[in-house]
Amino acid sequence: MDVPVPSVAVPSDAPALPPAAKRPVRARPGERHIRSRAVTVLAAALLALPVGAAVAGPFLADAVAGPDGPPYALGDGHLLGTDGLGRDVLGLLLRGGPSTLGVACGAVALACLLGAALGLAAATTPRRWVDEALVRPVELILPLPSLLVISVVGVRWHATPLAIALAVAVLNVPAVTRLVRAAALTAAGGPVAEAMRVQGESRLRVTLGYVGRSVLPVMAADIGTRVAGAVFTVAAANFLGLGLEPTSADWGVTVAANRQALLVQPWAVCAPAAMLVLFTVGFNLLADSLLGRRGTRKRKVAG
């Protein structure tokens, strides 16, 4: 015999039940791969012009650039016009890349080497006083204004590209050291590193073979921002007259020297500024794309 079930009246002002939680829609591996490839292609396209100009430009400048002419002239045998000294702007673009990109990239590479060495040594040492002795003196550089340091170096060593690169590298060492030390502390005190020590592995192998490899993704993510910051610092120093000579073909110097004629001869300012923008954006996109691919490969292996 069926027992009737009493109906329950639901008040009209009763709150509606929340909808069932939906799982977030994730991009399929094929879609992620296509997006990563697209970002890599875009980054390569952005980097092609400034990097190509920096590498091959000095060899092509004499053949491509036109002769000197009147200041801030447009046309008259000059594809991008002339600057305030009558020099061909296209020739300046082809000659100014090595000093701009070479100084910034060289400074970041040196800062990463020194900062990684100090950070790994501080994170893997069993003695706390060694950690303090390595990190605390380096942190004294952090509050120093970058442009002030570059101006002092420029006056003392006549603003050579090598001197400016060393100054930018020294300014970046403290941040890299702190980043690497913080990222390496977990790996250095983890079970894998402890097992390697118990098995008799050398300290150098534990530091470089395991702990050093564990901080590579963090450093790769940081390098993109650091290179962009170094390019900006070098360009800003040159723009303010604290870096290279005012007659240099450097892109930052060219922007600074011709900024007052932006409305008269825009190519003299916009062309080198575009080179700086293309390089910084392209480099960051490339670093993000490579880091994303590495994370995808790790997830595939783990799965």
C-alpha positions in Angstrom: 0.0 0.0 0.0 1.4 3.4 -1.0 1.7 5.9 1.7 1.0 9.5 0.5 3.8 11.9 1.0 2.7 15.3 2.4 3.6 18.3 0.3 5.5 21.1 2.0 4.6 24.6 0.9 7.7 26.7 0.1 7.3 30.4 1.0 7.5 32.8 -2.0 10.2 34.9 -0.3 12.5 31.9 0.4 16.0 32.4 -0.9 16.8 30.4 -4.0 19.2 27.5 -3.7 22.7 28.3 -5.0 23.5 26.7 -8.3 25.7 23.7 -8.3 29.4 24.6 -8.5 30.8 24.2 -11.9 34.3 23.0 -12.6 36.4 25.7 -14.3 36.8 25.0 -18.0 40.5 24.5 -18.7 42.1 24.8 -22.0 43.0 21.5 -23.5 46.7 20.6 -24.0 46.4 21.2 -27.8 44.9 24.7 -27.2 47.6 25.5 -24.7 50.3 24.4 -27.1 48.9 26.5 -29.9 48.7 29.6 -27.6 52.3 29.0 -26.5 53.5 28.7 -30.1 51.6 31.9 -31.0 53.2 33.8 -28.2 56.6 32.5 -29.1 56.1 33.6 -32.8 54.9 37.0 -31.7 57.9 37.4 -29.4 60.3 36.4 -32.1 58.7 38.9 -34.5 59.0 41.7 -32.0 62.6 40.8 -31.2 63.7 40.4 -34.8 64.0 44.1 -35.6 65.9 45.4 -32.6 68.1 42.3 -32.2 68.8 42.2 -36.0 69.7 45.8 -35.9 72.0 45.3 -33.0 73.8 42.3 -34.5 74.0 43.2 -38.2 73.4 46.9 -38.1 77.0 48.0 -37.7 78.0 46.1 -40.8 75.2 47.5 -42.9 75.2 51.1 -41.6 77.8 52.5 -44.1 76.0 50.9 -47.1 72.4 51.8 -46.0 72.8 55.2 -44.3 72.7 58.3 -46.4 75.2 61.2 -46.2 75.0 63.9 -43.6 72.5 66.7 -44.4 70.7 69.6 -42.8 69.4 69.2 -39.3 65.9 67.6 -38.9 65.5 67.1 -42.6 62.8 64.8 -44.0 63.5 62.9 -47.3 66.3 64.2 -49.5 67.9 60.7 -49.7 67.2 59.9 -46.0 64.6 57.2 -45.4 64.0 58.3 -41.8 65.3 61.9 -42.1 68.2 63.4 -40.1 68.8 64.3 -36.5 69.8 67.6 -34.9 73.4 67.1 -36.1 72.4 66.3 -39.6 73.1 62.5 -39.3 71.0 59.9 -41.0 68.5 58.5 -38.5 68.5 55.1 -40.1 72.3 54.9 -39.7 72.0 55.8 -36.1 69.5 53.0 -35.5 71.9 50.5 -37.1 74.9 51.7 -35.1 73.2 52.3 -31.7 71.9 48.8 -30.9 75.1 47.2 -29.6 75.7 49.8 -26.9 72.0 49.7 -25.7 71.3 46.0 -25.8 74.9 44.9 -25.2 75.2 46.9 -22.0 71.8 45.9 -20.6 72.1 42.2 -21.4 75.7 41.9 -20.4 74.9 43.6 -17.1 72.0 41.3 -16.3 74.1 38.2 -17.2 76.9 39.3 -14.9 74.3 40.1 -12.1 72.7 36.7 -12.5 76.0 34.9 -12.2 77.2 36.8 -9.1 73.7 36.8 -7.5 73.1 33.1 -8.1 76.5 32.2 -6.7 76.0 34.3 -3.6 72.3 33.1 -3.1 73.1 29.4 -3.5 76.1 29.6 -1.2 74.0 31.4 1.5 71.1 29.0 1.2 73.2 25.8 1.3 75.7 26.7 4.0 75.2 24.9 7.4 76.6 27.9 9.3 74.2 30.8 9.9 77.0 33.4 10.2 78.2 32.6 6.7 74.7 33.2 5.4 74.6 36.6 7.2 78.1 37.5 6.0 77.2 36.8 2.4 73.8 38.4 2.2 73.9 41.4 4.6 76.8 43.3 3.0 75.2 43.0 -0.4 71.9 44.4 0.8 73.7 47.7 1.6 73.5 48.4 -2.2 69.7 48.1 -2.3 68.9 51.7 -1.2 71.4 53.3 -3.6 69.7 55.3 -6.4 70.6 53.7 -9.7 71.0 56.9 -11.6 73.2 58.3 -8.9 75.5 55.3 -9.1 75.6 55.5 -12.9 76.4 59.2 -12.8 79.3 58.7 -10.4 80.6 55.9 -12.6 80.2 58.0 -15.7 82.2 60.9 -14.3 84.9 58.7 -12.7 85.4 56.3 -15.7 84.3 58.6 -18.6 81.0 56.8 -19.2 82.4 53.9 -21.1 80.0 51.1 -22.0 81.9 48.6 -19.8 81.8 50.9 -16.8 78.0 51.5 -17.2 77.5 47.7 -17.6 79.4 47.0 -14.4 77.4 49.7 -12.5 74.1 48.2 -13.7 75.3 44.7 -12.8 76.3 45.8 -9.3 72.9 47.4 -8.8 71.1 44.2 -9.7 73.2 41.8 -7.7 71.4 42.3 -4.3 67.9 41.6 -5.8 69.1 38.5 -7.6 70.9 37.3 -4.5 67.8 37.6 -2.3 65.6 36.0 -4.9 67.9 33.0 -5.4 68.4 32.5 -1.7 64.7 32.6 -0.9 64.0 30.1 -3.7 66.8 27.8 -2.8 66.1 27.6 1.0 63.2 25.1 0.6 65.1 22.8 -1.8 68.3 23.0 0.3 66.4 21.8 3.4 64.2 19.3 1.7 64.3 15.5 1.8 65.9 15.1 -1.6 68.9 17.3 -0.7 69.1 15.5 2.7 69.1 12.1 1.0 71.9 13.2 -1.3 74.0 14.2 1.6 73.4 11.0 3.4 74.4 9.1 0.3 77.8 10.9 0.4 77.2 13.3 -2.5 79.5 16.3 -2.5 78.3 19.7 -1.5 79.0 21.0 -4.9 76.8 18.4 -6.5 74.0 19.0 -4.1 74.2 22.8 -4.6 74.5 22.9 -8.4 73.0 19.5 -9.4 69.8 19.8 -7.4 69.3 23.1 -5.6 70.7 25.1 -8.5 68.4 23.4 -11.0 65.4 24.0 -8.7 65.8 27.8 -8.8 66.2 28.0 -12.6 62.4 28.5 -13.3 62.4 31.4 -10.8 65.4 33.0 -12.3 64.0 32.5 -15.8 60.9 34.4 -14.8 62.9 37.1 -13.2 65.3 37.6 -16.1 62.7 39.0 -18.4 61.7 41.8 -16.0 65.3 42.4 -15.1 66.5 42.8 -18.7 63.6 45.2 -19.3 64.6 47.2 -16.2 68.3 47.3 -17.2 67.4 48.5 -20.7 65.2 51.2 -19.1 67.9 52.2 -16.6 70.6 52.5 -19.3 68.3 54.4 -21.6 67.2 56.7 -18.8 70.8 57.4 -17.8 71.7 58.2 -21.4 68.5 60.3 -21.7 69.5 62.4 -18.7 73.0 62.8 -20.0 74.5 60.6 -17.2 75.7 57.8 -19.5 77.4 57.8 -22.9 78.5 60.9 -24.8 75.7 63.1 -26.2 77.0 62.4 -29.8 76.7 58.6 -29.3 74.4 56.6 -31.6 72.9 54.8 -28.6 69.1 54.7 -28.9 68.6 56.3 -25.5 71.0 59.1 -26.3 69.3 59.6 -29.7 65.9 60.0 -28.0 67.3 62.5 -25.5 69.2 64.5 -28.1 66.2 65.0 -30.4 63.2 65.1 -28.0 62.7 68.8 -28.5 62.1 68.3 -32.2 59.5 65.6 -31.8 56.9 67.5 -33.8 59.4 68.7 -36.4 61.2 65.4 -37.0 59.2 62.6 -35.2 61.3 59.8 -36.7 64.4 60.9 -34.8 62.6 60.2 -31.5 60.0 57.6 -32.4 62.3 55.2 -34.3 64.8 54.5 -31.5 62.1 54.6 -28.9 60.2 51.9 -30.8 63.3 49.8 -30.9 63.5 49.9 -27.0 59.8 49.1 -26.7 59.9 46.2 -29.2 62.9 44.6 -27.4 61.5 44.9 -23.9 58.0 43.6 -24.8 59.4 40.8 -27.0 61.9 39.6 -24.5 59.3 39.4 -21.7 56.9 37.5 -24.0 59.6 35.1 -24.9 60.6 34.5 -21.3 57.0 33.9 -20.3 56.4 31.5 -23.3 59.5 29.4 -22.5 58.6 29.2 -18.8 55.1 28.2 -19.7 56.3 25.4 -21.9 58.6 24.1 -19.2 55.7 24.0 -16.8 53.6 22.1 -19.3 56.3 19.5 -19.9 56.6 19.0 -16.1 52.8 18.4 -15.8 52.9 15.9 -18.6 55.7 14.0 -16.9 54.0 14.1 -13.5 50.8 12.8 -15.1 
